[in-house]
């Protein structure tokens, strides 16, 4: 029974390209052993497929394919301050938003595909670099004005 399709859904997703938002769709499929496949389809019929063990891994794989082409996925999982801490390989939809308040133990979360404006999303590499800087930031910087992550 391992590998049997366990879940299938099509989600709407806003994508930023050439200074404009466009509505696309993401076809999600997972198996009982938590292997996810995401298929992004644009209005003109172009498709890309990301896959991997766990939803986050498939999501990052998909982003790495479309970002060099100028596409930015306008969703919480692509925000500069988002990272999937729990459930990375278990198919969870919840991403943590690493904000100033996180330094004090207050958690902010969002669903992976919740809308995020294009100005808040970054590339995978920029997102990972910010996360690394956040981890190295002393907690007391959260008391200073401005972005504590430098």
ABEGO torsion letter per residue (X at the ends): XBGBBABBBBBBBBBBBGGBBBBBBBBBBBBAAGBBBBBBBBAAGBBBBBBEBEAAAAAAAAAAAAAAAGBBBBBAAABAABBBABGAAAGBABBBBBBAAAAAGBBBBBBAABBBBAAABBBAAAAAAAAAAAAABBAAAAABBEBABX
